[in-house]
Amino acid sequence: MILSLCSILNLFSISVDRYYAVCQPLKYRTKVNIHVIVIMVLVSWTVPALIPLLEAFKWLGWSNSMFNPFVYGFFYSWFRSAFKMIISGKIFQADLTNIKLH
């Protein structure tokens, strides 16, 4: 995926370069200089490299939200008590305004 996106962005950069060379030949040297070329190359390689990095962060976020209930269940007694009350249905049967979960 990275290489295909790099290839597409490189083709886009070439087409922009050729557009200025053909359609605006007198302004070509002022529009397309070394700074513009460096920016085009950096964009065509950094954008595809950032996409897998963002995917990794998204995966970490999903795995973190997946493991949070297990962490709470193992380390917090109030969470285990509340979970037992919800599963057993006691949450619907009693007045729970002053209940202690510890």
PyMOL commands that set and color helices and strands:
alter all, ss='L'
color gray80, all
select helices_A, chain A and resi 2-23+28-31+34-75+77-88+90-92
alter helices_A, ss='H'
color red, helices_A
deselect
rebuild
show_as cartoon
